[in-house]
């Protein structure tokens, strides 16, 4: 988990999570402390990450349920 990522907004982070959640075990997010560089806010990043995990867990549960119904 050495990859550092910078996202300018919540949508970009969400897109990255959707496309890359399988390929990465973790990343380091970079957050700006000043207005010079606009980055995703830490609380918004946490919300997106938690929603991503929740959706992934629900998808896995649905897959397991469908598989067990056969």
N, C-alpha and C positions, 0 to 999 in steps of 0.2 A: 504494500500500500504506500508507494512512494510518489504516485502521480498527483500533481497539483493541478486543480482545475479552477477556472474563473468563469462565472456565469454573470451576464449582465442583467438578467431578469428571470423571473419564475418560470416563464414559458420555455426558455432555453434549457433550464435545468430539468424540467419535466420531460422535454423531448430527449435529452441525454439519458435520463433514467429509463425511459421506455426502450430506447435503442441499445443501451449498453449494460443494463442491470445484470445480465447473465455473464458478461465478460469480466466484470470487476468484483472483487471482494470488498473494496473500499477505495475511497479517494480522499485527498485533502482539499477542502474548499478554501479558496482565497476570498477574503472579505476586505473591502476598502474601509479605511477609517476616516477618510475625508471625502468631500464632494468632488474632488478632482477626477477620481475614477469611480464610475458608477458600477456597483456590483449588487448582486442579490443580497438581501438582508439575511442574517443568520436565522431569525425566526421563520422567515418564509422558506428557507432551504430545509429547515427541520420539518415543517408542515408537508412539503412536497415529498421528502424522503419517507416520512411516516405513511403518507397516502399511498406511495408506491409500494411499500411493504405490505400494507393492508390489501391492496388490489392483487398483488402477487400471491399472497396467502389465500385469498378467496378463489383465485384462478386455480391454484393447486388443489384446494379442497373440492372445487367443482370437478376437476379432472379425476381426482381419486374417487369421488362419488359416482361419476359416470362409469369409470372403469369397474367399480365394484358391483354396479347394477347389471353388468353383462351376464 
